[in-house]
């Protein structure tokens, strides 16, 4: 009896995992709507799922309810909401017109998302908190979604090119997810402490532009995030490394 009483109970923290479950349900709902040809509701479901995905980790840390179970469950939810759902959306929306090539592109995106999550789970202890290595899968899913909204602004003369544009975007985002490109994680930016007023002004500016042109600005922000990671990895970081080597070279002599 004494040994049995000492065994840990197999229990989970309810609140953060409920939010994770809601995020996964929205991803599943997006898939069903995409199959039915309701593309904009499918896109909105993924965007709301991204909000839920950001909340579950915050809630777990604020309530001190983090657990290994929650980490793994969150990854499975992300695969559904930001891996399978965007791939199915892209396939139903445009890639189906390309036949087997479209199937390959959609699967490549989903597979890269799974590889991205697996790599993140095994390397999270070794990697720093300031940057993600590879494009985060929620950002990848939101990029595909925002492109669907953005494409509604295209002239009719460009509609015939949409399958090929979707193919290029889907494959590129998938490759970025498994790349070594560094993307700012925002984990070290504490939203619950005081900041200069210019931060609030910048937020209001971005909010105003998104509200005024959501279809255009949503995709622009995603593209800017992707471009920022590429610029930091291939331009800023090598320049800093060269400057550091120059600073250390006199000491080595």
C-alpha atoms as an extended CHARMM CRD file, in Angstrom:
* protein
*
       253  EXT
         1         1  UNK       CA              0.0000000000        0.0000000000        0.0000000000  PROA      1               0.0000000000
         2         2  UNK       CA              2.8300000000        2.3820000000        0.8140000000  PROA      2               0.0000000000
         3         3  UNK       CA              4.5540000000        1.8930000000       -2.5450000000  PROA      3               0.0000000000
         4         4  UNK       CA              1.2800000000        2.2750000000       -4.4560000000  PROA      4               0.0000000000
         5         5  UNK       CA              0.4820000000        5.5250000000       -2.6330000000  PROA      5               0.0000000000
         6         6  UNK       CA              3.8340000000        6.9610000000       -3.6890000000  PROA      6               0.0000000000
         7         7  UNK       CA              3.1810000000        6.4160000000       -7.4140000000  PROA      7               0.0000000000
         8         8  UNK       CA              2.5140000000        9.7100000000       -9.2110000000  PROA      8               0.0000000000
         9         9  UNK       CA             -1.0020000000       10.2010000000      -10.4720000000  PROA      9               0.0000000000
        10        10  UNK       CA             -1.4510000000       10.2400000000      -14.2250000000  PROA      10              0.0000000000
        11        11  UNK       CA             -3.1380000000       13.6140000000      -14.5120000000  PROA      11              0.0000000000
        12        12  UNK       CA             -2.9210000000       16.6310000000      -16.8050000000  PROA      12              0.0000000000
        13        13  UNK       CA             -3.4220000000       20.3560000000      -16.3790000000  PROA      13              0.0000000000
        14        14  UNK       CA             -6.8480000000       21.1200000000      -17.7540000000  PROA      14              0.0000000000
        15        15  UNK       CA             -6.8290000000       24.8190000000      -18.7090000000  PROA      15              0.0000000000
        16        16  UNK       CA             -3.8300000000       25.0340000000      -21.1000000000  PROA      16              0.0000000000
        17        17  UNK       CA             -4.6840000000       21.6970000000      -22.6950000000  PROA      17              0.0000000000
        18        18  UNK       CA             -8.2750000000       22.8190000000      -23.2530000000  PROA      18              0.0000000000
        19        19  UNK       CA             -6.9250000000       25.8060000000      -25.2020000000  PROA      19              0.0000000000
        20        20  UNK       CA             -4.6410000000       23.4750000000      -27.1740000000  PROA      20              0.0000000000
        21        21  UNK       CA             -7.6160000000       21.2350000000      -27.9470000000  PROA      21              0.0000000000
        22        22  UNK       CA             -9.5890000000       24.2500000000      -29.1700000000  PROA      22              0.0000000000
        23        23  UNK       CA             -6.6840000000       25.1760000000      -31.4410000000  PROA      23              0.0000000000
        24        24  UNK       CA             -6.6160000000       21.6580000000      -32.8890000000  PROA      24              0.0000000000
        25        25  UNK       CA            -10.4080000000       21.6780000000      -33.3530000000  PROA      25              0.0000000000
        26        26  UNK       CA            -10.1560000000       24.9090000000      -35.3450000000  PROA      26              0.0000000000
        27        27  UNK       CA             -7.5530000000       23.2640000000      -37.5660000000  PROA      27              0.0000000000
        28        28  UNK       CA             -9.8890000000       20.3020000000      -38.0970000000  PROA      28              0.0000000000
        29        29  UNK       CA            -12.7500000000       22.6910000000      -38.8170000000  PROA      29              0.0000000000
        30        30  UNK       CA            -10.5700000000       24.4480000000      -41.3900000000  PROA      30              0.0000000000
        31        31  UNK       CA            -10.0110000000       21.1340000000      -43.1690000000  PROA      31              0.0000000000
        32        32  UNK       CA            -13.7350000000       20.3810000000      -43.3450000000  PROA      32              0.0000000000
        33        33  UNK       CA            -14.5130000000       23.8660000000      -44.6570000000  PROA      33              0.0000000000
        34        34  UNK       CA            -11.7180000000       23.6350000000      -47.2480000000  PROA      34              0.0000000000
        35        35  UNK       CA            -13.1380000000       20.3390000000      -48.5220000000  PROA      35              0.0000000000
        36        36  UNK       CA            -16.5270000000       22.0370000000      -48.8510000000  PROA      36              0.0000000000
        37        37  UNK       CA            -14.9990000000       24.8950000000      -50.8240000000  PROA      37              0.0000000000
        38        38  UNK       CA            -15.5300000000       27.4760000000      -48.0620000000  PROA      38              0.0000000000
        39        39  UNK       CA            -12.0250000000       28.8940000000      -48.2670000000  PROA      39              0.0000000000
        40        40  UNK       CA            -12.3530000000       32.1480000000      -46.3420000000  PROA      40              0.0000000000
        41        41  UNK       CA            -13.9540000000       30.5020000000      -43.2520000000  PROA      41              0.0000000000
        42        42  UNK       CA            -11.1950000000       27.8710000000      -43.4750000000  PROA      42              0.0000000000
        43        43  UNK       CA             -8.5950000000       30.6350000000      -43.4710000000  PROA      43              0.0000000000
        44        44  UNK       CA            -10.1910000000       32.4070000000      -40.5100000000  PROA      44              0.0000000000
        45        45  UNK       CA            -10.2330000000       29.1610000000      -38.5260000000  PROA      45              0.0000000000
        46        46  UNK       CA             -6.4570000000       28.8030000000      -38.9560000000  PROA      46              0.0000000000
        47        47  UNK       CA             -5.8580000000       32.4260000000      -37.9290000000  PROA      47              0.0000000000
        48        48  UNK       CA             -7.9430000000       32.0220000000      -34.7680000000  PROA      48              0.0000000000
        49        49  UNK       CA             -6.1210000000       28.7560000000      -34.1000000000  PROA      49              0.0000000000
        50        50  UNK       CA             -2.8410000000       30.6980000000      -34.2280000000  PROA      50              0.0000000000
        51        51  UNK       CA             -4.1690000000       32.9990000000      -31.5010000000  PROA      51              0.0000000000
        52        52  UNK       CA             -5.1320000000       29.9880000000      -29.3840000000  PROA      52              0.0000000000
        53        53  UNK       CA             -1.6900000000       28.4830000000      -29.9730000000  PROA      53              0.0000000000
        54        54  UNK       CA             -0.0770000000       31.6200000000      -28.5940000000  PROA      54              0.0000000000
        55        55  UNK       CA             -2.3520000000       31.6430000000      -25.5720000000  PROA      55              0.0000000000
        56        56  UNK       CA             -1.9010000000       28.0820000000      -24.3430000000  PROA      56              0.0000000000
        57        57  UNK       CA              1.8090000000       28.4930000000      -23.6620000000  PROA      57              0.0000000000
        58        58  UNK       CA              1.2770000000       31.8840000000      -21.9900000000  PROA      58              0.0000000000
        59        59  UNK       CA             -1.4820000000       30.4800000000      -19.7840000000  PROA      59              0.0000000000
        60        60  UNK       CA              0.6440000000       27.4540000000      -18.8460000000  PROA      60              0.0000000000
        61        61  UNK       CA              3.5810000000       29.6610000000      -17.8170000000  PROA      61              0.0000000000
        62        62  UNK       CA              1.4490000000       32.2090000000      -15.9630000000  PROA      62              0.0000000000
        63        63  UNK       CA             -0.3990000000       29.5080000000      -14.0060000000  PROA      63              0.0000000000
        64        64  UNK       CA              2.7260000000       27.3600000000      -13.5310000000  PROA      64              0.0000000000
        65        65  UNK       CA              1.0380000000       24.4180000000      -15.2690000000  PROA      65              0.0000000000
        66        66  UNK       CA              3.6880000000       23.5620000000      -17.8620000000  PROA      66              0.0000000000
        67        67  UNK       CA              4.3030000000       19.8650000000      -18.4430000000  PROA      67              0.0000000000
        68        68  UNK       CA              5.9930000000       17.5390000000      -20.9260000000  PROA      68              0.0000000000
        69        69  UNK       CA              2.5650000000       16.2110000000      -21.8520000000  PROA      69              0.0000000000
        70        70  UNK       CA              1.4500000000       19.7210000000      -22.7470000000  PROA      70              0.0000000000
        71        71  UNK       CA              4.5300000000       20.2970000000      -24.9110000000  PROA      71              0.0000000000
        72        72  UNK       CA              3.9610000000       17.1220000000      -26.9240000000  PROA      72              0.0000000000
        73        73  UNK       CA              0.2110000000       17.6750000000      -27.1740000000  PROA      73              0.0000000000
        74        74  UNK       CA              0.8060000000       21.2220000000      -28.4060000000  PROA      74              0.0000000000
        75        75  UNK       CA              3.0880000000       19.9050000000      -31.1640000000  PROA      75              0.0000000000
        76        76  UNK       CA              0.4440000000       17.4310000000      -32.3350000000  PROA      76              0.0000000000
        77        77  UNK       CA             -2.1180000000       20.2270000000      -32.3470000000  PROA      77              0.0000000000
        78        78  UNK       CA              0.2310000000       22.4650000000      -34.3600000000  PROA      78              0.0000000000
        79        79  UNK       CA              0.7110000000       19.7190000000      -36.9410000000  PROA      79              0.0000000000
        80        80  UNK       CA             -3.0540000000       19.5360000000      -37.4970000000  PROA      80              0.0000000000
        81        81  UNK       CA             -3.7660000000       23.2780000000      -37.4080000000  PROA      81              0.0000000000
        82        82  UNK       CA             -0.6860000000       24.6370000000      -39.2150000000  PROA      82              0.0000000000
        83        83  UNK       CA              0.6210000000       21.6150000000      -41.1200000000  PROA      83              0.0000000000
        84        84  UNK       CA             -2.2730000000       19.5070000000      -42.4160000000  PROA      84              0.0000000000
        85        85  UNK       CA             -4.9410000000       22.2400000000      -42.5440000000  PROA      85              0.0000000000
        86        86  UNK       CA             -2.9530000000       24.7620000000      -44.6720000000  PROA      86              0.0000000000
        87        87  UNK       CA             -1.7720000000       21.9490000000      -46.9610000000  PROA      87              0.0000000000
        88        88  UNK       CA             -5.3580000000       20.8000000000      -47.4990000000  PROA      88              0.0000000000
        89        89  UNK       CA             -6.4750000000       24.4090000000      -47.9910000000  PROA      89              0.0000000000
        90        90  UNK       CA             -3.7860000000       25.0570000000      -50.6210000000  PROA      90              0.0000000000
        91        91  UNK       CA             -4.6410000000       21.7940000000      -52.3860000000  PROA      91              0.0000000000
        92        92  UNK       CA             -8.3840000000       22.3870000000      -52.4990000000  PROA      92              0.0000000000
        93        93  UNK       CA             -7.9800000000       26.0510000000      -53.4380000000  PROA      93              0.0000000000
        94        94  UNK       CA             -5.3750000000       25.9860000000      -56.2490000000  PROA      94              0.0000000000
        95        95  UNK       CA             -2.9510000000       23.0580000000      -56.1840000000  PROA      95              0.0000000000
        96        96  UNK       CA             -5.5390000000       20.5090000000      -57.3420000000  PROA      96              0.0000000000
        97        97  UNK       CA             -5.3150000000       22.1420000000      -60.7830000000  PROA      97              0.0000000000
        98        98  UNK       CA             -1.7060000000       20.8980000000      -61.0370000000  PROA      98              0.0000000000
        99        99  UNK       CA             -2.5310000000       17.2320000000      -60.4810000000  PROA      99              0.0000000000
       100       100  UNK       CA              0.2460000000       15.1070000000      -59.0140000000  PROA      100             0.0000000000
       101       101  UNK       CA              2.5990000000       18.0680000000      -58.7800000000  PROA      101             0.0000000000
       102       102  UNK       CA              0.0380000000       19.8290000000      -56.5800000000  PROA      102             0.0000000000
       103       103  UNK       CA             -0.3010000000       16.7390000000      -54.3930000000  PROA      103             0.0000000000
       104       104  UNK       CA              3.4800000000       16.5820000000      -54.0140000000  PROA      104             0.0000000000
       105       105  UNK       CA              3.6840000000       20.2730000000      -53.0820000000  PROA      105             0.0000000000
       106       106  UNK       CA              0.9150000000       20.0140000000      -50.4900000000  PROA      106             0.0000000000
       107       107  UNK       CA              2.4640000000       16.8950000000      -48.9590000000  PROA      107             0.0000000000
       108       108  UNK       CA              5.9280000000       18.4790000000      -48.9600000000  PROA      108             0.0000000000
       109       109  UNK       CA              4.5710000000       21.4060000000      -46.9540000000  PROA      109             0.0000000000
       110       110  UNK       CA              2.8700000000       19.1130000000      -44.4140000000  PROA      110             0.0000000000
       111       111  UNK       CA              5.9520000000       16.8690000000      -44.1370000000  PROA      111             0.0000000000
       112       112  UNK       CA              8.2610000000       19.8590000000      -43.6330000000  PROA      112             0.0000000000
       113       113  UNK       CA              5.9380000000       21.0770000000      -40.8920000000  PROA      113             0.0000000000
       114       114  UNK       CA              6.1770000000       17.7070000000      -39.1360000000  PROA      114             0.0000000000
       115       115  UNK       CA              9.9740000000       17.7210000000      -39.4530000000  PROA      115             0.0000000000
       116       116  UNK       CA             10.0780000000       21.2840000000      -38.1310000000  PROA      116             0.0000000000
       117       117  UNK       CA              8.1080000000       20.3180000000      -35.0210000000  PROA      117             0.0000000000
       118       118  UNK       CA             10.1690000000       17.1760000000      -34.4210000000  PROA      118             0.0000000000
       119       119  UNK       CA             13.4180000000       19.1290000000      -34.6710000000  PROA      119             0.0000000000
       120       120  UNK       CA             12.0840000000       21.8220000000      -32.3500000000  PROA      120             0.0000000000
       121       121  UNK       CA             11.0540000000       19.2590000000      -29.7200000000  PROA      121             0.0000000000
       122       122  UNK       CA             14.4670000000       17.5920000000      -29.5990000000  PROA      122             0.0000000000
       123       123  UNK       CA             16.5500000000       20.7750000000      -29.8170000000  PROA      123             0.0000000000
       124       124  UNK       CA             14.5690000000       23.1550000000      -27.6110000000  PROA      124             0.0000000000
       125       125  UNK       CA             16.9360000000       22.6690000000      -24.6740000000  PROA      125             0.0000000000
       126       126  UNK       CA             20.0130000000       23.4790000000      -26.7520000000  PROA      126             0.0000000000
       127       127  UNK       CA             18.6470000000       26.4220000000      -28.7550000000  PROA      127             0.0000000000
       128       128  UNK       CA             18.3510000000       29.9120000000      -27.3780000000  PROA      128             0.0000000000
       129       129  UNK       CA             15.0240000000       31.5260000000      -26.6250000000  PROA      129             0.0000000000
       130       130  UNK       CA             15.5840000000       34.6570000000      -28.6900000000  PROA      130             0.0000000000
       131       131  UNK       CA             15.4140000000       32.9710000000      -32.1060000000  PROA      131             0.0000000000
       132       132  UNK       CA             13.6900000000       30.0640000000      -33.7820000000  PROA      132             0.0000000000
       133       133  UNK       CA             15.8300000000       27.9250000000      -36.0920000000  PROA      133             0.0000000000
       134       134  UNK       CA             13.6490000000       27.6690000000      -39.1670000000  PROA      134             0.0000000000
       135       135  UNK       CA             10.3340000000       29.3650000000      -39.8460000000  PROA      135             0.0000000000
       136       136  UNK       CA              7.8470000000       28.5200000000      -37.0430000000  PROA      136             0.0000000000
       137       137  UNK       CA              5.0120000000       26.3590000000      -38.3250000000  PROA      137             0.0000000000
       138       138  UNK       CA              2.2690000000       28.7790000000      -37.1350000000  PROA      138             0.0000000000
       139       139  UNK       CA              3.9360000000       31.5450000000      -39.1640000000  PROA      139             0.0000000000
       140       140  UNK       CA              4.0970000000       29.2060000000      -42.1540000000  PROA      140             0.0000000000
       141       141  UNK       CA              0.4090000000       28.3660000000      -41.8860000000  PROA      141             0.0000000000
       142       142  UNK       CA             -0.5680000000       32.0180000000      -41.4890000000  PROA      142             0.0000000000
       143       143  UNK       CA              1.5060000000       32.9190000000      -44.5640000000  PROA      143             0.0000000000
       144       144  UNK       CA             -0.4510000000       30.4470000000      -46.6990000000  PROA      144             0.0000000000
       145       145  UNK       CA             -3.7300000000       31.7510000000      -45.2670000000  PROA      145             0.0000000000
       146       146  UNK       CA             -2.8460000000       35.3940000000      -45.8160000000  PROA      146             0.0000000000
       147       147  UNK       CA             -1.8770000000       34.6340000000      -49.3990000000  PROA      147             0.0000000000
       148       148  UNK       CA             -5.3670000000       33.2400000000      -50.0080000000  PROA      148             0.0000000000
       149       149  UNK       CA             -6.8540000000       36.5250000000      -48.7810000000  PROA      149             0.0000000000
       150       150  UNK       CA             -4.2730000000       38.5740000000      -50.6950000000  PROA      150             0.0000000000
       151       151  UNK       CA             -4.9700000000       36.7260000000      -53.9560000000  PROA      151             0.0000000000
       152       152  UNK       CA             -8.5710000000       37.9670000000      -53.9140000000  PROA      152             0.0000000000
       153       153  UNK       CA             -7.1540000000       41.4140000000      -54.8030000000  PROA      153             0.0000000000
       154       154  UNK       CA             -5.4640000000       40.1550000000      -57.9790000000  PROA      154             0.0000000000
       155       155  UNK       CA             -6.6940000000       41.1880000000      -61.3920000000  PROA      155             0.0000000000
       156       156  UNK       CA             -8.4650000000       38.5400000000      -63.4530000000  PROA      156             0.0000000000
       157       157  UNK       CA             -5.4800000000       38.3600000000      -65.8050000000  PROA      157             0.0000000000
       158       158  UNK       CA             -3.4160000000       36.8590000000      -62.9550000000  PROA      158             0.0000000000
       159       159  UNK       CA             -5.9170000000       34.1770000000      -61.9380000000  PROA      159             0.0000000000
       160       160  UNK       CA             -4.4430000000       31.6680000000      -64.3880000000  PROA      160             0.0000000000
       161       161  UNK       CA             -1.0950000000       32.0130000000      -62.6170000000  PROA      161             0.0000000000
       162       162  UNK       CA             -2.4780000000       31.3950000000      -59.1230000000  PROA      162             0.0000000000
       163       163  UNK       CA             -1.8380000000       27.6090000000      -59.1000000000  PROA      163             0.0000000000
       164       164  UNK       CA              1.8430000000       28.1870000000      -59.9310000000  PROA      164             0.0000000000
       165       165  UNK       CA              2.1540000000       31.0400000000      -57.4340000000  PROA      165             0.0000000000
       166       166  UNK       CA              0.5720000000       28.8380000000      -54.7560000000  PROA      166             0.0000000000
       167       167  UNK       CA              2.9560000000       26.0310000000      -55.6870000000  PROA      167             0.0000000000
       168       168  UNK       CA              5.9790000000       28.3000000000      -55.3030000000  PROA      168             0.0000000000
       169       169  UNK       CA              4.7450000000       29.7550000000      -52.0140000000  PROA      169             0.0000000000
       170       170  UNK       CA              3.8500000000       26.3950000000      -50.4840000000  PROA      170             0.0000000000
       171       171  UNK       CA              7.1740000000       24.7770000000      -51.3470000000  PROA      171             0.0000000000
       172       172  UNK       CA              9.1800000000       27.8560000000      -50.3000000000  PROA      172             0.0000000000
       173       173  UNK       CA              7.4640000000       28.0860000000      -46.9220000000  PROA      173             0.0000000000
       174       174  UNK       CA              7.9940000000       24.3640000000      -46.3820000000  PROA      174             0.0000000000
       175       175  UNK       CA             11.7210000000       24.6590000000      -47.1420000000  PROA      175             0.0000000000
       176       176  UNK       CA             12.0490000000       27.6500000000      -44.8010000000  PROA      176             0.0000000000
       177       177  UNK       CA             10.4760000000       25.6530000000      -41.9690000000  PROA      177             0.0000000000
       178       178  UNK       CA             13.2710000000       23.0580000000      -42.1160000000  PROA      178             0.0000000000
       179       179  UNK       CA             16.0300000000       25.5610000000      -42.9290000000  PROA      179             0.0000000000
       180       180  UNK       CA             18.6470000000       27.0390000000      -40.6010000000  PROA      180             0.0000000000
       181       181  UNK       CA             17.2970000000       30.5640000000      -41.0510000000  PROA      181             0.0000000000
       182       182  UNK       CA             16.8550000000       32.3610000000      -37.7230000000  PROA      182             0.0000000000
       183       183  UNK       CA             13.5560000000       34.0240000000      -36.8910000000  PROA      183             0.0000000000
       184       184  UNK       CA             12.8790000000       36.2590000000      -33.9060000000  PROA      184             0.0000000000
       185       185  UNK       CA             10.7410000000       34.3780000000      -31.3710000000  PROA      185             0.0000000000
       186       186  UNK       CA              9.3920000000       37.3220000000      -29.2800000000  PROA      186             0.0000000000
       187       187  UNK       CA              9.6870000000       35.0470000000      -26.2170000000  PROA      187             0.0000000000
       188       188  UNK       CA             12.0080000000       37.4520000000      -24.4220000000  PROA      188             0.0000000000
       189       189  UNK       CA              9.7460000000       40.4190000000      -25.0940000000  PROA      189             0.0000000000
       190       190  UNK       CA              7.6440000000       40.8020000000      -21.9450000000  PROA      190             0.0000000000
       191       191  UNK       CA              4.2500000000       42.3280000000      -22.7160000000  PROA      191             0.0000000000
       192       192  UNK       CA              3.3740000000       42.6190000000      -19.0200000000  PROA      192             0.0000000000
       193       193  UNK       CA              6.0720000000       45.1690000000      -18.1280000000  PROA      193             0.0000000000
       194       194  UNK       CA              6.4940000000       48.8610000000      -18.8770000000  PROA      194             0.0000000000
       195       195  UNK       CA              7.8410000000       49.8770000000      -22.2760000000  PROA      195             0.0000000000
       196       196  UNK       CA              8.5110000000       53.2290000000      -24.0050000000  PROA      196             0.0000000000
       197       197  UNK       CA              5.4280000000       54.8990000000      -25.4380000000  PROA      197             0.0000000000
       198       198  UNK       CA              6.8710000000       54.5350000000      -28.9490000000  PROA      198             0.0000000000
       199       199  UNK       CA              6.1770000000       50.8120000000      -28.7040000000  PROA      199             0.0000000000
       200       200  UNK       CA              2.4770000000       51.5040000000      -28.2190000000  PROA      200             0.0000000000
       201       201  UNK       CA              2.5210000000       54.0370000000      -31.0520000000  PROA      201             0.0000000000
       202       202  UNK       CA              4.1240000000       51.4870000000      -33.3600000000  PROA      202             0.0000000000
       203       203  UNK       CA              1.4850000000       48.9380000000      -32.3990000000  PROA      203             0.0000000000
       204       204  UNK       CA             -1.3080000000       51.4190000000      -33.1270000000  PROA      204             0.0000000000
       205       205  UNK       CA              0.2540000000       52.2170000000      -36.4980000000  PROA      205             0.0000000000
       206       206  UNK       CA              0.4410000000       48.5640000000      -37.4780000000  PROA      206             0.0000000000
       207       207  UNK       CA             -3.0740000000       47.9430000000      -36.1860000000  PROA      207             0.0000000000
       208       208  UNK       CA             -4.4210000000       50.8780000000      -38.1760000000  PROA      208             0.0000000000
       209       209  UNK       CA             -2.8310000000       49.7070000000      -41.4090000000  PROA      209             0.0000000000
       210       210  UNK       CA             -4.0810000000       46.1510000000      -40.9170000000  PROA      210             0.0000000000
       211       211  UNK       CA             -7.6210000000       47.3380000000      -40.2280000000  PROA      211             0.0000000000
       212       212  UNK       CA             -7.5910000000       49.6640000000      -43.2450000000  PROA      212             0.0000000000
       213       213  UNK       CA             -6.3340000000       46.9710000000      -45.6710000000  PROA      213             0.0000000000
       214       214  UNK       CA             -6.4320000000       43.5570000000      -43.9270000000  PROA      214             0.0000000000
       215       215  UNK       CA             -6.0800000000       41.3770000000      -47.0270000000  PROA      215             0.0000000000
       216       216  UNK       CA             -3.0610000000       43.2920000000      -48.2740000000  PROA      216             0.0000000000
       217       217  UNK       CA             -1.3390000000       44.0800000000      -44.9820000000  PROA      217             0.0000000000
       218       218  UNK       CA             -1.7870000000       40.5960000000      -43.5450000000  PROA      218             0.0000000000
       219       219  UNK       CA              0.3090000000       39.0870000000      -46.3090000000  PROA      219             0.0000000000
       220       220  UNK       CA              2.7710000000       42.0030000000      -46.2240000000  PROA      220             0.0000000000
       221       221  UNK       CA              3.4310000000       41.4080000000      -42.5120000000  PROA      221             0.0000000000
       222       222  UNK       CA              3.9930000000       37.6840000000      -43.1000000000  PROA      222             0.0000000000
       223       223  UNK       CA              6.3250000000       38.4360000000      -46.0050000000  PROA      223             0.0000000000
       224       224  UNK       CA              8.1760000000       41.0140000000      -43.8960000000  PROA      224             0.0000000000
       225       225  UNK       CA              8.6970000000       38.4670000000      -41.0970000000  PROA      225             0.0000000000
       226       226  UNK       CA             10.0680000000       35.9310000000      -43.5790000000  PROA      226             0.0000000000
       227       227  UNK       CA             12.3000000000       38.5120000000      -45.2560000000  PROA      227             0.0000000000
       228       228  UNK       CA             13.5380000000       39.7320000000      -41.8650000000  PROA      228             0.0000000000
       229       229  UNK       CA             14.7520000000       36.2620000000      -40.9440000000  PROA      229             0.0000000000
       230       230  UNK       CA             16.5360000000       35.8740000000      -44.2730000000  PROA      230             0.0000000000
       231       231  UNK       CA             18.1620000000       39.2980000000      -43.9580000000  PROA      231             0.0000000000
       232       232  UNK       CA             19.3190000000       38.6230000000      -40.3880000000  PROA      232             0.0000000000
       233       233  UNK       CA             20.7470000000       35.1990000000      -41.2370000000  PROA      233             0.0000000000
       234       234  UNK       CA             22.5010000000       35.9940000000      -44.5070000000  PROA      234             0.0000000000
       235       235  UNK       CA             23.3610000000       39.6900000000      -44.1320000000  PROA      235             0.0000000000
       236       236  UNK       CA             23.4110000000       40.9420000000      -40.5330000000  PROA      236             0.0000000000
       237       237  UNK       CA             24.7690000000       37.8370000000      -38.7660000000  PROA      237             0.0000000000
       238       238  UNK       CA             27.7550000000       37.2800000000      -41.1170000000  PROA      238             0.0000000000
       239       239  UNK       CA             28.6250000000       40.9780000000      -40.8300000000  PROA      239             0.0000000000
       240       240  UNK       CA             28.5670000000       40.7480000000      -37.0360000000  PROA      240             0.0000000000
       241       241  UNK       CA             30.7460000000       37.6470000000      -37.1350000000  PROA      241             0.0000000000
       242       242  UNK       CA             33.3050000000       39.3910000000      -39.3410000000  PROA      242             0.0000000000
       243       243  UNK       CA             33.3550000000       42.4000000000      -37.0200000000  PROA      243             0.0000000000
       244       244  UNK       CA             33.8730000000       40.1040000000      -34.0530000000  PROA      244             0.0000000000
       245       245  UNK       CA             36.7510000000       38.3320000000      -35.7660000000  PROA      245             0.0000000000
       246       246  UNK       CA             38.3570000000       41.6660000000      -36.5770000000  PROA      246             0.0000000000
       247       247  UNK       CA             38.0130000000       42.7710000000      -32.9590000000  PROA      247             0.0000000000
       248       248  UNK       CA             39.6200000000       39.5660000000      -31.6870000000  PROA      248             0.0000000000
       249       249  UNK       CA             42.4190000000       39.3480000000      -34.2690000000  PROA      249             0.0000000000
       250       250  UNK       CA             44.7710000000       41.8980000000      -32.5600000000  PROA      250             0.0000000000
       251       251  UNK       CA             44.3880000000       40.0540000000      -29.2610000000  PROA      251             0.0000000000
       252       252  UNK       CA             45.2930000000       36.7520000000      -30.8800000000  PROA      252             0.0000000000
       253       253  UNK       CA             48.5560000000       38.2850000000      -32.1700000000  PROA      253             0.0000000000
